[in-house]
Amino acid sequence: MAETETAGAGDGLRDEGGGISQAFLGALRKRIVDGDAAKIRAIADDLHEADFADVLEALNAHERLATVKALGPDFDVTVLTELDETIRDELLEALPNKQLAEGLSDLDTDDAVHLLEDLDKPDQTEILSFIPAPERAALERSLEYPEDSAGRLMQSDFIAVPPFWTVGNAIDHARETSDLPDEFYELFAVDPAYRLIGRLPLYRLLRSKRPAKIETIMDAEPHMVDVLMDQEEVARVFERYNLVSVPVIDESERLVGVITIDDIVDVIEEEADEDMKRLAGVADEEEISDSILATARYRFPWLCLNLLTAIAASAVIALFEDVIAQIVALAVLMPIVASMGGNAGTQSLTVAVRALATKELTSANTRRIIYREAVVGFLNGLGFAAVLGFGGFLWSQDMTIGFVLAAAMVINMLVAGLAGILVPLTLQRLNFDPAISSAVFVTTVTDVVGFFAFLGLAAFAFGLL
């Protein structure tokens, strides 16, 4: 009984690390095995949709489907918006289209579109056919906008009033009208053609006298975004002006929707996740919940590309095969030069890609940043050259090897700093995403230059050319 109460109330849901506790999962799994739909429903009813999504992600595929089946029509479709894409697609396939349509009708437009866009066209059409005409029209209009645009991100429910209304009129309208959004942060003033002419934050509305007219207290030049603007650009508008919501206008400057801060938090997380994966050569669509075969399939192409770059570095080493055969110490020391260059290049690359993504690296400061990275690489190269040159001399008891190691370190660290900034800049200039393949090119440059500089200098210094 105590176990049931713990699971039902959500107490003990999280362990010390913030994950779903094994005790909670054990209690839920027992209900699943017993086929106790009533108790599974009681557990789900007591959880926030985000918590329930974490619970579903912690279960295996069979347990997830059994849980959703046990809930039947009581399953909250909102939970789907909180799930990893792989698991969300799995459950979308399992749920009846009519049940999905009923759940989507209760969601904000942006959340409903987020779920619909993952479905095949026939399923989209069938689900939309079950939704009332006004809501269906809004969803169909949003689905027509490009993916990752403001049009896909916005919700079409907002409060628009004429500027000549008084504060009292607006408050009464908000109280008495039933089809207004559940949550909102501001009102929008529009002209008869529905063109946006001002915005009025709720705090200012509530602090104003009832006879005051909207046009006298509104912001007459509000920040707004175009319906086709990319979601990354929208996120930057929020960041730049510290917004909690922003109106969306179409090509005729008519107000068509609003984007709120909760959607932007998701965008920022999504874009950061995407950039991090691309820098590591991982597919955007890979999720922690993916199967072994799917994960291997996503990673294999990038590993093939890395293999080609490794072959290029090996080819450089092969050029100096005779040199290495005569001076065996070189084979022991040369990985140090390449490895240090690779790490330095990755540091420079990470800063550059992030600056490009946030528009902090522009034509106005590009030369200064390139110069900075080159000097930083050179100075770090000098520092490590002193340490490694002396260490190489002590280890090999050969002053020439110490000097060669030091000189190669300076050269490769300088090149690494330049490659880390120039490679992503070049890729962007060629209209490629600098986050996708920059790491592979930078690593190739530092390996090739590192091996060539060290072995080439050694061959010259020992008269083996």
Buried (B, 14 or more C-beta within 10 A) or exposed (E): EEBBEBBBEBEBBBEEEEEBBEBBBEBBBBBBEEEBBEBBBBBBEBBBBEBBBBBBBBBEBEBBBBBBBBBEEEBBBBBBBBBBEBBBBBBBEEBEBEBBBBBBBEBBBBBBBBBBEEBEEEBBEBBBEBBEEEBBEBBBBBBEBEEBBBBBBBBBBBBEBBBEBBBEBBBEBBEEEEEBBEEBBBBBBBBEEBEBBBBBBBEBBEEBEEEBBBBEBBEEEBBBBBBEBBBBEBBBBBEEEEBEBBBBBBEEBBBBBBBBBEBBEBBBEBBEEBBEBBBEBBBBEBBEBBEEEBBEEBBEEBEEBBEEBEEEBEEBBEEBEEBBEEBEBBEEBBEBBBBBBBEBBBBBBBBBBBBBBEEEBEEEEBEEBBEBBBEBBBBBBBEBBEEBBEBBBEBBEBEBBBBBBBBBBBBBBBBBBBBBBBBBBBBBEEEEBBBBBBBBBBBBBBBBBBBBBBBBBBBEBBEEE
